[in-house]
Amino acid sequence: MKAITGLVFAMLIHGVVLAQSHTISTEDITHFWEAYDELTSAKSKADSISIIQQKYIDRATGHFKTFIRIRKFTAEEYVTLLGKYPQFWKSVRPLTENIANRKDEIEAVLQKFKNELPAFEIPDVCFAIGCLRTGGTTGDKLILIGSEIAAADKYVVKDELTPWLKSVIGNTGDIVSMVAHEAVHTRQKGRNTDLLVSVMNEGIADFVTELVSELNINTHIHNYGKAHACEIRNEFSEVIRQKSNDLKPWLYNGNSAGNRIADLGYYVGYAIAELYYNKQSDKQKALEWLLDRSKYRRIYELSGYHERCN
């Protein structure tokens, strides 16, 4: 009996260890603001670059090193951005520092995904300060968050920012929403092979995030999309018929979107996913398909999104 009890106890302990095997790290945020505070001693731009390099980049955690490699952050770029947008950085600082106090919220949404998404494994999450180019991205079982974007709210100072940054900053739905969106990307399998798959990849991440957690990082994009739904649907469907693979009009086009909102592909992919999902009687199978990029062209066909909207 004692042996059985001991075995059960060991299994329970093992289960706890497994449940806590992922990490949520904010250490790099601390390093950034320590480096930032030391900039007051800099006597030249070269001094500033050296401080950011030594006190922030050289102290990068293992996951932040991955972020640096993927996004090619440099000390010189940080110094340039700190000089261009001083009031923004001052205003966003407390929001980024407060992320350390919100790990329970993040853990809760990750556990929700584990319970509701098929074969979802909770990834590590690394919060760092980026160069105002990315709110979030993913690596192998890893979520990387650009906290200066993800944590910003509508009250941060935006007067100094570019038009695209003004449209993004404060409109990404908070850090928990960003983690949720990127969590879906860690579960999607297959390659982004063309425009259609790339658009659906992003829009499906929005759709599944909202389906599971009721969160969305792109409410402003979806509001615009819904207001111009037929126009956008017909335009995108024609582009796909012409077999165009130009991402620029639809994704990652913050500085070249012209007179309409950037990154409309997020809305298009969401709309396709929603049409498809609502038509399926087997919701679990539909969800599994939405997480498989090799199914995206078939999902597009089944959704009916390619049919002309009047």
ROLUM-794477 format. One record per residue (C-alpha): residue in three letters; x, y, z. Coordinates in Angstrom, 1 decimal, m for minus. Layout:
(site 'ALA'; (X; Y; Z));
...
***
This chain:
(site 'MET'; (0.0; 0.0; 0.0));
(site 'LYS'; (2.8; 2.4; 0.9));
(site 'ALA'; (4.5; 1.6; m2.4));
(site 'ILE'; (1.3; 2.4; m4.3));
(site 'THR'; (0.9; 5.6; m2.4));
(site 'GLY'; (4.4; 6.6; m3.1));
(site 'LEU'; (4.0; 5.8; m6.8));
(site 'VAL'; (0.9; 8.0; m7.0));
(site 'PHE'; (2.6; 10.8; m5.1));
(site 'ALA'; (5.6; 10.6; m7.5));
(site 'MET'; (3.2; 10.7; m10.5));
(site 'LEU'; (1.5; 13.7; m9.1));
(site 'ILE'; (4.7; 15.5; m8.5));
(site 'HIS'; (5.9; 14.6; m12.0));
(site 'GLY'; (2.6; 16.0; m13.4));
(site 'VAL'; (3.1; 19.3; m11.6));
(site 'VAL'; (6.6; 19.6; m13.0));
(site 'LEU'; (5.3; 18.9; m16.5));
(site 'ALA'; (2.5; 21.4; m16.0));
(site 'GLN'; (5.1; 24.1; m15.1));
(site 'SER'; (7.7; 23.1; m17.7));
(site 'HIS'; (7.1; 26.2; m19.8));
(site 'THR'; (8.4; 29.7; m18.8));
(site 'ILE'; (7.0; 33.2; m19.0));
(site 'SER'; (10.0; 35.6; m18.9));
(site 'THR'; (10.2; 39.3; m18.4));
(site 'GLU'; (13.9; 39.5; m17.5));
(site 'ASP'; (14.9; 41.2; m20.8));
(site 'ILE'; (12.5; 44.1; m20.0));
(site 'THR'; (14.3; 44.7; m16.8));
(site 'HIS'; (17.6; 44.7; m18.6));
(site 'PHE'; (16.3; 47.2; m21.2));
(site 'TRP'; (15.2; 49.8; m18.6));
(site 'GLU'; (18.5; 49.3; m16.7));
(site 'ALA'; (20.3; 50.2; m19.9));
(site 'TYR'; (18.0; 53.0; m20.6));
(site 'ASP'; (18.7; 54.6; m17.2));
(site 'GLU'; (22.4; 54.4; m17.8));
(site 'LEU'; (22.1; 56.4; m21.0));
(site 'THR'; (22.1; 59.6; m18.8));
(site 'SER'; (25.9; 59.0; m18.4));
(site 'ALA'; (26.5; 58.9; m22.2));
(site 'LYS'; (28.5; 61.7; m23.7));
(site 'SER'; (28.0; 60.7; m27.4));
(site 'LYS'; (26.0; 58.5; m29.6));
(site 'ALA'; (28.8; 56.0; m29.6));
(site 'ASP'; (28.5; 55.9; m25.8));
(site 'SER'; (24.8; 55.3; m26.0));
(site 'ILE'; (25.2; 52.5; m28.5));
(site 'SER'; (27.8; 50.9; m26.3));
(site 'ILE'; (25.6; 51.1; m23.2));
(site 'ILE'; (22.6; 49.4; m25.1));
(site 'GLN'; (24.9; 46.8; m26.5));
(site 'GLN'; (26.6; 45.9; m23.2));
(site 'LYS'; (23.7; 46.4; m20.8));
(site 'TYR'; (20.9; 45.0; m22.9));
(site 'ILE'; (21.8; 43.0; m26.0));
(site 'ASP'; (24.8; 41.3; m24.5));
(site 'ARG'; (22.8; 40.3; m21.5));
(site 'ALA'; (20.0; 38.8; m23.6));
(site 'THR'; (18.3; 35.6; m22.3));
(site 'GLY'; (18.4; 32.6; m24.6));
(site 'HIS'; (15.0; 33.3; m26.0));
(site 'PHE'; (15.7; 37.0; m26.6));
(site 'LYS'; (18.8; 36.0; m28.5));
(site 'THR'; (16.4; 34.2; m30.8));
(site 'PHE'; (14.3; 37.3; m31.1));
(site 'ILE'; (17.4; 39.4; m31.9));
(site 'ARG'; (18.4; 36.9; m34.6));
(site 'ILE'; (15.0; 36.7; m36.2));
(site 'ARG'; (14.3; 40.5; m36.2));
(site 'LYS'; (17.9; 41.7; m36.5));
(site 'PHE'; (17.7; 44.2; m33.7));
(site 'THR'; (20.8; 46.3; m33.2));
(site 'ALA'; (22.0; 48.7; m30.5));
(site 'GLU'; (22.2; 51.5; m33.0));
(site 'GLU'; (18.6; 51.1; m34.0));
(site 'TYR'; (17.5; 51.2; m30.3));
(site 'VAL'; (19.5; 54.4; m29.8));
(site 'THR'; (18.0; 56.0; m32.9));
(site 'LEU'; (14.4; 55.1; m31.8));
(site 'LEU'; (15.0; 56.3; m28.2));
(site 'GLY'; (16.2; 59.6; m29.6));
(site 'LYS'; (13.3; 60.0; m32.0));
(site 'TYR'; (10.5; 59.2; m29.6));
(site 'PRO'; (11.5; 60.1; m26.1));
(site 'GLN'; (8.1; 60.9; m24.7));
(site 'PHE'; (6.7; 57.6; m26.1));
(site 'TRP'; (9.3; 55.6; m24.3));
(site 'LYS'; (8.8; 57.4; m21.0));
(site 'SER'; (5.0; 56.8; m21.2));
(site 'VAL'; (5.2; 53.1; m22.2));
(site 'ARG'; (7.8; 52.2; m19.6));
(site 'PRO'; (5.4; 51.5; m16.6));
(site 'LEU'; (3.2; 49.4; m18.9));
(site 'THR'; (6.1; 47.1; m19.9));
(site 'GLU'; (7.4; 46.9; m16.4));
(site 'ASN'; (3.9; 45.8; m15.2));
(site 'ILE'; (3.9; 42.7; m17.4));
(site 'ALA'; (5.8; 40.9; m14.7));
(site 'ASN'; (2.7; 41.3; m12.5));
(site 'ARG'; (0.4; 39.8; m15.1));
(site 'LYS'; (1.8; 36.3; m15.6));
(site 'ASP'; (m1.2; 34.7; m14.0));
(site 'GLU'; (m3.5; 36.2; m16.7));
(site 'ILE'; (m1.1; 35.0; m19.4));
(site 'GLU'; (m0.9; 31.5; m17.8));
(site 'ALA'; (m4.7; 31.3; m17.6));
(site 'VAL'; (m5.2; 32.0; m21.4));
(site 'LEU'; (m2.4; 29.5; m22.3));
(site 'GLN'; (m4.2; 26.8; m20.1));
(site 'LYS'; (m7.4; 27.6; m21.9));
(site 'PHE'; (m5.8; 26.9; m25.3));
(site 'LYS'; (m4.3; 23.7; m23.9));
(site 'ASN'; (m7.8; 22.6; m22.8));
(site 'GLU'; (m9.6; 23.6; m26.0));
(site 'LEU'; (m7.2; 23.3; m29.0));
(site 'PRO'; (m6.3; 19.9; m30.3));
(site 'ALA'; (m2.7; 18.8; m29.6));
(site 'PHE'; (m1.7; 22.3; m28.3));
(site 'GLU'; (1.5; 22.4; m26.3));
(site 'ILE'; (2.1; 25.4; m24.1));
(site 'PRO'; (5.1; 27.3; m25.4));
(site 'ASP'; (7.6; 29.4; m23.6));
(site 'VAL'; (6.9; 33.1; m23.7));
(site 'CYS'; (9.6; 35.8; m23.8));
(site 'PHE'; (8.7; 39.4; m23.3));
(site 'ALA'; (11.4; 41.9; m24.4));
(site 'ILE'; (11.7; 45.4; m25.8));
(site 'GLY'; (11.9; 45.5; m29.6));
(site 'CYS'; (12.5; 48.2; m32.1));
(site 'LEU'; (8.8; 49.1; m32.8));
(site 'ARG'; (8.7; 46.7; m35.7));
(site 'THR'; (6.9; 43.7; m34.2));
(site 'GLY'; (4.3; 43.1; m31.6));
(site 'GLY'; (4.9; 39.3; m31.6));
(site 'THR'; (6.3; 36.4; m33.5));
(site 'THR'; (7.0; 32.8; m32.9));
(site 'GLY'; (9.9; 30.3; m32.8));
(site 'ASP'; (10.0; 26.6; m32.0));
(site 'LYS'; (7.6; 26.2; m29.1));
(site 'LEU'; (8.3; 29.8; m28.3));
(site 'ILE'; (6.4; 33.1; m28.3));
(site 'LEU'; (8.4; 36.3; m28.6));
(site 'ILE'; (6.6; 39.6; m27.7));
(site 'GLY'; (7.7; 43.1; m28.5));
(site 'SER'; (6.4; 44.6; m25.3));
(site 'GLU'; (6.7; 48.2; m26.4));
(site 'ILE'; (4.0; 47.6; m28.9));
(site 'ALA'; (2.0; 44.8; m27.1));
(site 'ALA'; (1.7; 46.6; m23.8));
(site 'ALA'; (1.0; 50.1; m25.1));
(site 'ASP'; (m2.5; 51.5; m24.4));
(site 'LYS'; (m4.4; 54.4; m25.8));
(site 'TYR'; (m2.9; 56.7; m23.2));
(site 'VAL'; (0.7; 56.4; m24.2));
(site 'VAL'; (2.2; 59.5; m25.9));
(site 'LYS'; (2.0; 59.1; m29.7));
(site 'ASP'; (2.6; 62.6; m30.9));
(site 'GLU'; (6.1; 61.8; m32.1));
(site 'LEU'; (5.3; 58.6; m33.9));
(site 'THR'; (4.8; 57.9; m37.6));
(site 'PRO'; (1.3; 57.6; m39.0));
(site 'TRP'; (1.5; 53.8; m39.1));
(site 'LEU'; (2.8; 53.5; m35.6));
(site 'LYS'; (0.1; 55.8; m34.4));
(site 'SER'; (m2.5; 53.5; m36.0));
(site 'VAL'; (m1.0; 50.4; m34.3));
(site 'ILE'; (0.2; 51.6; m30.9));
(site 'GLY'; (m2.6; 51.2; m28.4));
(site 'ASN'; (m4.7; 49.1; m30.8));
(site 'THR'; (m3.3; 45.6; m30.4));
(site 'GLY'; (m5.7; 44.5; m27.6));
(site 'ASP'; (m3.2; 44.2; m24.7));
(site 'ILE'; (m0.4; 41.7; m24.0));
(site 'VAL'; (m2.8; 38.8; m23.2));
(site 'SER'; (m4.4; 39.1; m26.6));
(site 'MET'; (m1.0; 39.2; m28.3));
(site 'VAL'; (0.1; 36.1; m26.5));
(site 'ALA'; (m3.1; 34.4; m27.4));
(site 'HIS'; (m2.8; 35.3; m31.1));
(site 'GLU'; (0.8; 34.1; m31.2));
(site 'ALA'; (m0.1; 30.9; m29.3));
(site 'VAL'; (m2.4; 29.9; m32.2));
(site 'HIS'; (0.6; 30.4; m34.6));
(site 'THR'; (2.6; 27.9; m32.6));
(site 'ARG'; (m0.1; 25.3; m33.2));
(site 'GLN'; (m0.6; 25.9; m36.9));
(site 'LYS'; (1.3; 23.4; m39.0));
(site 'GLY'; (2.5; 23.5; m42.6));
(site 'ARG'; (4.2; 26.2; m44.7));
(site 'ASN'; (3.1; 29.6; m45.8));
(site 'THR'; (3.3; 28.9; m49.5));
(site 'ASP'; (1.5; 31.9; m51.2));
(site 'LEU'; (m0.6; 34.9; m50.7));
(site 'LEU'; (m3.8; 33.0; m49.9));
(site 'VAL'; (m2.2; 30.8; m47.3));
(site 'SER'; (m0.3; 33.7; m45.7));
(site 'VAL'; (m3.5; 35.8; m45.4));
(site 'MET'; (m5.5; 32.8; m44.0));
(site 'ASN'; (m2.6; 32.1; m41.6));
(site 'GLU'; (m3.0; 35.5; m40.0));
(site 'GLY'; (m6.7; 35.7; m40.2));
(site 'ILE'; (m7.3; 32.2; m38.8));
(site 'ALA'; (m5.0; 33.1; m35.9));
(site 'ASP'; (m7.3; 36.0; m35.1));
(site 'PHE'; (m10.4; 33.8; m35.6));
(site 'VAL'; (m9.3; 30.9; m33.4));
(site 'THR'; (m8.0; 33.3; m30.7));
(site 'GLU'; (m11.4; 35.0; m30.6));
(site 'LEU'; (m13.2; 31.6; m30.7));
(site 'VAL'; (m11.3; 30.2; m27.7));
(site 'SER'; (m10.5; 33.2; m25.6));
(site 'GLU'; (m12.8; 36.0; m26.9));
(site 'LEU'; (m9.7; 38.2; m27.5));
(site 'ASN'; (m8.6; 39.9; m30.6));
(site 'ILE'; (m5.5; 42.0; m31.3));
(site 'ASN'; (m6.9; 43.5; m34.5));
(site 'THR'; (m10.3; 45.0; m33.7));
(site 'HIS'; (m9.5; 48.2; m35.6));
(site 'ILE'; (m8.7; 46.2; m38.8));
(site 'HIS'; (m11.8; 44.1; m38.4));
(site 'ASN'; (m14.0; 47.1; m37.9));
(site 'TYR'; (m12.7; 48.6; m41.1));
(site 'GLY'; (m13.1; 45.3; m43.0));
(site 'LYS'; (m16.7; 44.8; m41.9));
(site 'ALA'; (m17.5; 48.3; m43.0));
(site 'HIS'; (m16.1; 47.6; m46.5));
(site 'ALA'; (m16.8; 43.9; m46.6));
(site 'CYS'; (m18.1; 43.5; m50.2));
(site 'GLU'; (m15.5; 45.7; m51.8));
(site 'ILE'; (m12.6; 43.9; m50.0));
(site 'ARG'; (m14.1; 40.4; m50.7));
(site 'ASN'; (m14.4; 41.1; m54.5));
(site 'GLU'; (m11.0; 42.7; m54.7));
(site 'PHE'; (m9.3; 39.8; m52.9));
(site 'SER'; (m11.1; 37.1; m54.8));
(site 'GLU'; (m10.1; 38.7; m58.1));
(site 'VAL'; (m6.4; 38.8; m56.9));
(site 'ILE'; (m6.6; 35.1; m56.1));
(site 'ARG'; (m8.2; 34.3; m59.4));
(site 'GLN'; (m5.3; 36.1; m61.1));
(site 'LYS'; (m2.9; 34.0; m59.0));
(site 'SER'; (m1.1; 37.0; m57.6));
(site 'ASN'; (1.3; 36.3; m54.7));
(site 'ASP'; (2.0; 39.9; m53.9));
(site 'LEU'; (1.7; 40.2; m50.1));
(site 'LYS'; (2.2; 44.0; m50.0));
(site 'PRO'; (m1.4; 45.1; m50.5));
(site 'TRP'; (m2.7; 42.8; m47.8));
(site 'LEU'; (m0.1; 42.1; m45.1));
(site 'TYR'; (2.8; 43.8; m43.3));
(site 'ASN'; (2.3; 47.0; m45.3));
(site 'GLY'; (2.1; 49.5; m42.5));
(site 'ASN'; (4.2; 52.1; m44.3));
(site 'SER'; (2.6; 51.6; m47.8));
(site 'ALA'; (m1.1; 51.0; m47.2));
(site 'GLY'; (m2.1; 54.3; m48.8));
(site 'ASN'; (m5.6; 55.6; m48.0));
(site 'ARG'; (m6.9; 52.5; m46.3));
(site 'ILE'; (m6.0; 50.7; m43.2));
(site 'ALA'; (m2.9; 48.5; m43.2));
(site 'ASP'; (m2.8; 44.7; m42.9));
(site 'LEU'; (m6.3; 44.0; m44.3));
(site 'GLY'; (m5.3; 40.4; m44.9));
(site 'TYR'; (m6.0; 39.7; m41.2));
(site 'TYR'; (m9.6; 40.6; m41.7));
(site 'VAL'; (m9.9; 38.7; m45.0));
(site 'GLY'; (m8.4; 35.5; m43.4));
(site 'TYR'; (m10.8; 35.9; m40.5));
(site 'ALA'; (m13.8; 36.3; m42.7));
(site 'ILE'; (m12.9; 33.2; m44.7));
(site 'ALA'; (m12.4; 31.2; m41.5));
(site 'GLU'; (m15.7; 32.4; m40.1));
(site 'LEU'; (m17.7; 31.5; m43.2));
(site 'TYR'; (m16.1; 28.0; m43.3));
(site 'TYR'; (m16.4; 27.3; m39.6));
(site 'ASN'; (m20.1; 28.3; m39.5));
(site 'LYS'; (m20.9; 25.9; m42.3));
(site 'GLN'; (m19.4; 22.9; m40.7));
(site 'SER'; (m21.4; 20.5; m38.5));
(site 'ASP'; (m18.3; 18.9; m37.1));
(site 'LYS'; (m16.8; 21.8; m35.3));
(site 'GLN'; (m13.8; 19.8; m33.9));
(site 'LYS'; (m12.8; 18.7; m37.3));
(site 'ALA'; (m13.3; 22.2; m38.6));
(site 'LEU'; (m11.0; 23.5; m35.9));
(site 'GLU'; (m8.3; 20.9; m36.8));
(site 'TRP'; (m8.5; 22.0; m40.4));
(site 'LEU'; (m8.1; 25.6; m39.5));
(site 'LEU'; (m4.8; 24.7; m37.8));
(site 'ASP'; (m3.5; 22.9; m40.9));
(site 'ARG'; (m2.1; 25.2; m43.5));
(site 'SER'; (m2.2; 22.4; m46.1));
(site 'LYS'; (m6.0; 22.7; m45.9));
(site 'TYR'; (m6.3; 26.4; m46.4));
(site 'ARG'; (m7.0; 26.5; m50.2));
(site 'ARG'; (m9.8; 23.9; m49.7));
(site 'ILE'; (m11.2; 25.9; m46.8));
(site 'TYR'; (m11.2; 29.0; m49.0));
(site 'GLU'; (m13.2; 27.0; m51.6));
(site 'LEU'; (m15.6; 25.6; m49.1));
(site 'SER'; (m16.2; 29.0; m47.4));
(site 'GLY'; (m17.7; 30.5; m50.5));
(site 'TYR'; (m15.6; 33.7; m50.0));
(site 'HIS'; (m14.6; 33.5; m53.7));
(site 'GLU'; (m18.2; 34.0; m54.8));
(site 'ARG'; (m19.0; 37.6; m55.8));
(site 'CYS'; (m20.5; 39.8; m53.1));
(site 'ASN'; (m23.1; 42.4; m54.2));
***
